[in-house]
Structure formats: structure tokens, C-alpha cells
Amino acid sequence: MELERICRLLQQRGEQIIVTKNGIETYHESDEDYYRLERERLSKSEQWHYFYVRSKKAKLLEREHLATFSDEREGARTFYLWTMRSHYRQKYVHKIRAYLRDTDFDMSPDVATVERALGLFLRLHIPKHLYSFENEQKPDSINLETDWDSGRSFYVDLKGRRHRETLVRPKSIAISIAFDRVLMLYLFYQEQDALFQSKEIRTLFNEEERLVFL
């Protein structure tokens, strides 16, 4: 049931899904990499495995095991979030970047600034509680730490713990990365709210599921 639901939701959002005998895959051509959620039948139960599949020459495949789930619902939700993460990056984040290129708000890695990022967040109506770019940690937000010429970003959960911390990069690159991550966190909550209000999900995504988007 959960697989049918997420296939329907993804198709409504323009994402093609390949349905197989024991699972589902993101759409791909024969020479393209893809993600796969696969069922394993056990003696008294079943497990669901999530793989990243790399296509090789001579039709050889290399599978990277990413996660195991004890039930279909958990696996289906994660597959959905991973697919929508890619969807939002391609359909929204990359398009926003392209639109801003060569403007006064260009957020390319070589020219991004904190001032530009904050100005864009204001114009895009992104709530201030979703980001902190002033070296001050804020829960449930993307935080940016910078000094004179370098920086890094990370997500801070509701308990103040850091997740998905990037390497220290040149300052403009760190700002550019953090900008994208704030957009993704905002889009995550937009997606969650839409699913919950339409009763497609009955429980909100948990912390681990939220991190999939980031």
C-alpha cells in the first residue's frame, strides 16, 4: 500500500518510477545510476533494503547498500524523500541559481556573500528561524560559521546537536553551499506541510527522515 501511495505521489510531481517484482527504482536509462528500494522476504517477516546502483560497462552493476528498514512504510517514506530531494534540487535550487547568475544577487561559489544570501531569503519569504548566518547556533536550522576567509555549515537539531557538517571551505564557497541547504530545508517543510494537510501522511517526518533532504 505504501509503495503504491508514493509511486502515485511521485508521478503527480512529474517523477517517473520503475516498478519491479520486488521493489521500485528511480527512472533511469540502461547506462545511468539509480536508487532502488528492494524487498527481502524472510521466513516470518520481510525487510526492505535501499541501494544506490552504479551502472558499469558490459551491463555490470555495482550496488551500494545505504539502509535497511523493517517495514514497507519506513522504506517507502525514505525512498520518497530521497527522490524528492533530487527533484527539488533540479527543479528549484538549480533554476534559482541559474536565474540569479550575473545579477547583483549571484550566489555562485566564487562570489556568494552573506549579505546577498540574507537579502534573498527575505525576498523568497524564507522564515528566519530556518537559518543562522551570524555564528550563532539556532535549533532546527542551517547554521553557517565563518571567519575572515573560510567557513562551514551544518544543521542543528532541536536538541542542539550538529548534523551534516561540511568541510571548512573558502568563505564564498561555504556561503554558497549554506544558501542551497537553507532552500532545501525550507522546501522540506513545504513538502511535509502539503502532505500532512492533504492527509497523505498521518505523522510528520522524524529527525532522521528530515536529514535525508539535507
C-alpha positions in Angstrom: 0.0 0.0 0.0 2.7 2.5 0.9 4.6 1.8 -2.3 1.5 2.4 -4.3 1.0 5.7 -2.5 4.5 7.1 -3.0 4.5 6.0 -6.6 1.3 7.9 -7.2 2.6 11.0 -5.3 5.9 10.9 -7.2 4.1 10.6 -10.6 1.9 13.5 -9.7 5.1 15.6 -9.2 6.4 14.5 -12.6 8.8 11.8 -11.4 8.8 8.5 -13.3 9.2 5.4 -11.2 10.1 1.9 -12.4 8.2 -0.9 -10.6 9.8 -4.3 -10.4 8.7 -7.6 -8.9 10.4 -7.0 -5.6 10.7 -3.2 -5.4 10.8 0.2 -7.1 13.6 2.2 -8.8 14.1 5.8 -9.8 13.8 6.2 -13.5 17.0 5.6 -15.4 18.3 4.6 -18.8 20.4 1.5 -19.2 23.7 3.3 -18.6 22.6 5.6 -15.8 22.9 5.2 -12.0 19.8 5.0 -9.9 18.3 4.3 -6.5 16.4 1.1 -5.7 14.2 0.0 -2.8 14.1 -3.8 -2.7 12.1 -6.2 -0.6 13.7 -9.3 1.0 11.3 -12.0 2.1 12.3 -13.7 5.4 10.8 -16.8 7.0 8.3 -14.9 9.1 8.7 -11.3 8.0 10.3 -9.1 5.4 13.0 -6.4 5.2 13.4 -3.5 2.8 16.8 -2.5 1.5 17.8 0.8 0.0 20.6 0.8 -2.7 22.4 3.2 -4.9 23.2 1.3 -8.1 26.1 2.3 -10.3 25.9 1.2 -13.9 29.1 -0.3 -15.3 30.3 -1.3 -18.7 29.2 -4.7 -20.1 26.0 -4.3 -18.2 27.6 -5.0 -14.8 26.1 -3.3 -11.8 27.6 -2.2 -8.6 25.3 -1.8 -5.6 26.0 0.4 -2.6 23.8 -0.6 0.4 22.5 2.6 2.0 19.9 1.4 4.6 17.7 -1.4 5.8 14.1 -1.0 7.0 11.9 -3.3 9.0 8.7 -2.4 7.2 7.4 -1.1 3.9 6.2 2.2 5.3 9.6 3.3 6.6 11.4 2.3 3.5 8.8 3.9 1.2 9.0 7.2 3.1 12.8 7.3 2.8 12.6 6.4 -0.9 10.1 9.2 -1.4 12.3 11.8 0.4 15.5 10.8 -1.5 13.6 11.1 -4.8 12.0 14.5 -3.9 15.4 15.7 -2.7 16.8 15.2 -6.2 13.5 16.7 -7.7 13.8 19.9 -5.7 17.5 20.4 -6.4 16.9 20.1 -10.1 13.6 21.8 -10.4 14.0 24.6 -7.9 17.5 25.1 -6.5 19.4 24.9 -9.7 16.9 27.1 -11.5 17.1 29.7 -8.8 20.9 29.7 -9.1 20.7 30.0 -12.9 18.2 32.9 -12.7 20.5 34.7 -10.2 23.7 34.2 -12.2 25.3 37.5 -13.3 22.9 39.6 -11.2 23.5 41.6 -8.0 22.3 38.5 -6.1 24.5 35.9 -7.8 25.2 33.1 -5.3 27.8 31.2 -7.4 30.6 29.7 -5.2 33.2 32.4 -6.3 31.0 35.4 -5.5 28.5 34.5 -2.8 28.2 36.7 0.3 26.3 36.6 3.5 24.6 39.9 2.6 23.3 38.5 -0.7 22.1 35.3 1.0 20.2 37.2 3.7 18.7 39.5 1.1 17.5 36.6 -1.0 16.0 34.8 2.0 13.9 38.0 2.7 12.7 38.2 -0.9 11.9 34.5 -1.0 9.9 34.8 2.2 12.0 32.1 3.9 11.4 32.2 7.7 14.3 33.5 9.8 14.1 30.5 12.2 15.4 28.2 9.4 18.8 29.8 9.2 21.6 31.4 11.2 24.4 33.1 9.3 25.9 35.1 12.1 28.0 32.5 14.0 25.1 31.9 16.5 23.6 28.4 16.7 19.9 28.1 16.3 17.9 24.9 16.6 16.2 23.3 13.6 18.1 25.4 11.2 21.0 25.6 8.8 23.9 27.3 10.6 26.9 29.0 8.9 30.1 29.6 10.8 32.7 31.9 9.1 35.8 33.7 9.9 37.8 36.2 7.8 38.4 33.9 4.8 36.7 30.5 5.4 33.6 28.8 6.7 31.4 25.7 7.1 27.7 24.9 7.5 25.7 22.3 9.4 22.2 21.5 10.5 21.4 21.9 14.2 18.5 19.7 15.5 16.0 20.6 18.2 18.4 19.3 20.9 21.3 21.4 19.7 23.2 18.6 18.0 25.1 19.2 14.8 24.5 17.1 11.7 25.7 17.1 8.1 28.7 19.3 8.9 30.6 20.3 5.8 34.4 20.6 5.5 35.9 24.0 6.0 35.9 25.8 2.7 36.9 29.2 1.3 34.3 31.7 2.6 32.3 32.3 -0.6 32.0 28.6 -1.3 30.8 27.9 2.3 28.2 30.6 1.9 27.0 29.3 -1.4 26.6 25.7 0.0 24.8 27.0 3.0 22.4 29.0 0.8 21.4 25.9 -1.0 20.9 24.0 2.2 18.6 26.6 3.6 16.5 26.4 0.4 16.3 22.6 0.8 15.2 22.8 4.5 12.5 25.3 3.5 11.3 23.1 0.7 11.3 20.1 3.0 8.8 21.8 5.3 6.7 23.0 2.4 6.6 19.4 1.2 5.8 18.0 4.6 3.0 20.5 5.2 1.4 19.8 1.9 1.4 16.0 2.5 0.1 16.4 6.0 -2.7 18.8 5.1 -3.8 16.6 2.2 -3.7 13.6 4.7 -1.2 11.7 2.5 0.8 11.2 5.7 -0.6 10.9 9.2 2.7 11.5 11.1 5.3 14.2 10.5 8.7 13.2 9.3 11.2 12.4 12.0 14.7 13.8 12.5 16.4 11.0 10.5 14.0 11.5 7.7 14.5 15.2 7.7 18.2 14.8 7.4 17.7 12.9 4.1 16.8 16.3 2.5 19.9 18.0 3.7 
